[in-house]
Amino acid sequence: MATLENELLKVSVRTQGAELTSLFDKTNGIEHLWQGDPAVWGWHAPNLFPVIGACLNNQLLIKGKTYPMERHGFTRQSQFTLLNSSQTQALFSLRYNEQTMAAYPYRFEFQIEYQLEGKTLTVTYRVINEAQESIYFSVGGHPAFNVPFFPQEDYTDYYVAFDADEKLERHLLSKSGYFTGQTEPVPTPDRKLALTKHLFDQDALVFKNITSRRVSIRSKNHDVSLSVGYPPFNYLGIWAKPGAPFVCIEPWLGCSDSEGKQVAIEAKEGIQRVEPGAIFEATFNISVA
């Protein structure tokens, strides 16, 4: 476990999955991160690697061979090593090993770094290629934030605000978590998406054509807010378990498979590549106000 703290925020991260477990605002006593009630949804903010979403038949196809791969990858179940930490920074590492090679036959190091400055937490993903071949992967975040912020409020007092005008379409998922090829419009009048009890009855809202590079969780009752900025991430998921008092803001580089024929990892939608000896890096941030 690592703890990052300044005069404004206190942050906790556990070694399992290098997962953020607390984002506490010391100025107003608000715990912003969902606390992982196992009866509802047992995670806090899982990090997703080397896949995002569901793979057809729970398998990855790599160089003509299939490998078992669970939804959102194995990272959230893995034990990371805390390489170094200070009062405002922590660096975690997962290197390839016998277990990872059985599911994902690449030699890699996956680093996750947390940096706290003021009321902003920056999360950096690094994929270091230790192989003599290109590595293909997807990577992303899945943080869940408590809604409402204050006990006297209701979930429906809140909305997600976009930083740009949008004409959004959600890409629909099957019950197995695969894209069906169907879409439907998601109206965002005044750049707002209202949080309702039934918004996620058909699973996550997955946006592939989003313009905004920052979204915020806001209330109609006050100015306290939380925002997620994700400049390099091309996909955004917004999700909650229906009826649960949280909402996930999920910046992704990659996404679920589509129904139909399985494709090789290098042909998967949104797949990323890092060359031998190179380092891939992508960063998002969480800010409270």
Residue pairs with C-beta under 8 A, 6 or more apart in sequence:
1 12
1 13
1 14
1 15
2 12
2 13
2 82
2 85
2 90
2 92
2 114
3 10
3 11
3 12
3 13
4 10
4 11
4 12
4 13
4 85
4 87
4 88
4 89
4 90
4 114
4 116
4 121
5 11
5 87
5 88
5 116
6 87
6 88
6 116
6 117
6 118
7 26
8 25
8 26
8 27
8 118
8 119
9 23
9 24
9 25
9 26
9 116
9 119
9 121
9 288
10 22
10 24
10 26
11 20
11 22
11 23
11 24
11 114
11 116
11 121
12 20
12 21
12 22
13 19
13 20
13 21
13 90
13 92
13 114
14 21
15 79
15 80
15 81
15 82
15 92
16 76
16 77
16 78
16 79
16 80
17 46
17 47
17 75
17 76
17 77
17 78
17 80
18 47
18 75
18 80
18 92
18 94
18 112
19 43
19 44
19 45
19 46
19 47
19 76
20 33
20 44
20 45
20 114
20 121
20 123
20 143
21 33
21 35
21 36
21 44
21 45
22 31
22 33
22 35
22 44
23 31
23 32
23 33
23 121
23 145
23 286
23 288
24 30
24 31
24 32
25 31
25 32
25 119
25 288
28 224
30 146
30 149
30 150
30 224
30 288
31 146
32 145
32 146
32 149
32 226
32 288
33 44
33 45
33 143
33 144
33 145
33 146
34 41
34 43
34 44
34 45
34 144
34 145
34 146
34 246
35 44
35 146
36 42
36 43
36 44
40 241
40 244
41 144
41 241
41 244
41 246
43 76
43 142
43 144
44 143
44 144
45 141
45 142
45 143
45 144
46 72
46 75
46 76
46 142
47 75
47 76
47 112
47 125
47 139
47 140
47 141
47 142
48 72
48 73
48 75
48 76
48 138
48 139
48 140
48 141
48 142
48 252
49 73
49 74
49 75
49 110
49 125
49 127
49 137
49 138
49 139
50 69
50 73
50 74
50 75
50 104
50 106
50 137
50 138
50 139
51 60
51 69
51 71
51 72
51 73
51 137
51 138
51 254
51 268
52 72
52 73
52 138
52 139
52 140
52 235
52 252
52 253
52 254
52 255
52 256
52 270
53 71
53 72
53 177
53 254
53 255
53 256
53 257
54 71
54 176
54 177
54 178
54 256
54 257
55 69
55 71
55 256
55 257
56 178
56 257
56 259
56 260
56 262
57 66
57 262
58 68
58 69
58 70
58 71
59 66
59 67
59 68
59 69
59 262
60 66
60 67
60 68
60 69
60 103
60 104
60 265
61 67
61 262
61 263
61 264
61 265
62 104
62 105
62 136
62 264
62 265
63 264
64 264
66 262
67 102
67 103
67 104
67 105
68 102
68 103
69 103
69 104
70 77
71 177
72 142
73 138
74 99
74 100
74 103
74 104
75 94
75 110
78 94
78 99
78 100
79 94
80 92
80 93
80 94
80 112
81 92
81 93
81 94
81 95
82 90
82 91
82 92
83 91
83 92
83 93
83 111
84 90
84 91
85 91
88 115
88 116
88 117
89 113
89 114
89 115
89 116
90 113
90 114
91 111
91 112
91 113
91 114
92 111
92 112
92 113
93 109
93 110
93 111
94 100
94 109
94 110
94 111
95 108
95 109
95 110
95 130
96 104
96 106
96 107
96 108
96 109
96 130
100 108
106 129
106 131
106 133
106 135
106 137
107 129
107 130
107 131
108 127
108 128
108 129
108 130
108 131
108 135
108 137
109 126
109 127
109 128
109 130
110 125
110 126
110 127
110 128
111 124
111 125
111 126
111 127
111 128
112 123
112 124
112 125
112 126
113 123
113 124
113 126
114 121
114 122
114 123
115 121
115 122
115 124
116 122
119 287
119 288
119 289
120 285
120 286
120 287
121 285
121 286
121 287
122 283
122 284
122 285
123 141
123 283
123 284
123 285
123 286
124 281
124 282
124 283
125 139
125 280
125 281
125 282
125 283
126 279
126 280
126 281
127 135
127 137
127 139
127 272
127 274
127 279
127 280
128 274
128 279
128 280
129 135
129 274
129 275
129 276
129 277
129 278
129 279
129 280
131 276
132 276
133 276
134 266
134 273
134 274
134 275
134 276
135 273
135 274
136 265
136 266
136 268
136 271
136 272
136 273
137 254
137 271
137 272
137 274
138 252
138 253
138 254
138 255
138 268
138 270
138 271
138 272
139 252
139 253
139 254
139 272
139 282
140 233
140 235
140 250
140 251
140 252
140 253
140 254
141 250
141 251
141 252
141 284
142 237
142 248
142 250
143 228
143 248
143 249
143 250
143 286
144 240
144 246
144 247
144 248
145 217
145 226
145 246
145 247
145 248
145 249
146 245
146 246
147 155
147 158
147 195
147 217
147 240
147 245
147 246
147 247
148 154
148 155
148 157
148 158
148 219
148 245
149 219
149 224
150 222
153 219
153 221
155 195
155 196
155 197
155 245
156 194
156 195
156 196
156 197
157 219
157 220
157 221
158 195
158 217
158 218
158 219
158 220
158 247
159 192
159 193
159 194
159 195
159 217
159 218
159 220
160 192
160 193
160 195
160 215
160 216
160 217
160 218
160 238
160 247
160 249
161 191
161 192
161 193
161 215
161 216
161 217
161 218
161 225
162 188
162 191
162 192
162 193
162 210
162 211
162 212
162 215
163 191
163 212
163 213
163 214
163 215
163 216
164 191
164 211
164 212
164 213
165 191
165 211
166 188
166 191
166 210
166 211
166 212
167 185
167 209
168 185
168 186
168 188
168 207
168 209
168 210
169 183
169 184
169 185
169 186
169 207
169 208
169 209
170 183
170 184
170 185
170 186
170 205
170 206
170 207
171 179
171 182
171 183
171 206
171 207
171 208
172 179
172 180
172 182
172 183
172 184
172 202
173 179
173 180
173 202
173 203
173 204
173 206
173 256
174 180
174 259
177 203
177 256
178 256
178 257
178 258
178 259
179 206
179 255
179 256
179 257
179 258
179 259
180 258
180 259
181 258
181 259
186 193
186 205
186 207
193 199
193 205
193 238
195 247
197 242
197 243
198 242
199 205
199 240
200 239
200 240
200 241
200 242
201 242
203 239
204 237
204 238
204 239
204 248
204 250
205 237
205 238
205 239
206 235
206 236
206 237
206 255
206 256
207 235
207 236
207 237
207 238
208 234
208 235
208 255
210 235
210 236
212 236
213 229
213 230
213 231
214 227
214 228
214 229
214 230
215 227
215 228
215 236
215 238
215 249
216 225
216 226
216 227
216 228
217 225
217 226
217 227
217 247
217 249
218 225
219 225
223 289
224 288
224 289
225 288
225 289
226 286
226 287
226 288
226 289
227 286
227 287
227 288
227 289
228 249
228 251
228 284
228 285
228 286
228 287
229 284
229 285
229 287
230 236
230 251
230 284
231 283
231 284
232 253
232 282
232 283
232 284
233 251
233 252
233 253
233 282
233 284
234 252
234 253
234 270
235 251
235 252
235 253
235 254
235 255
235 270
236 249
236 250
236 251
236 252
237 248
237 250
237 252
238 247
238 248
238 249
238 250
239 247
239 248
239 250
240 246
240 247
240 248
251 284
252 270
253 270
253 272
253 282
254 268
254 269
254 270
254 271
254 272
255 269
255 270
257 263
257 268
257 269
258 269
265 271
266 273
272 280
274 280
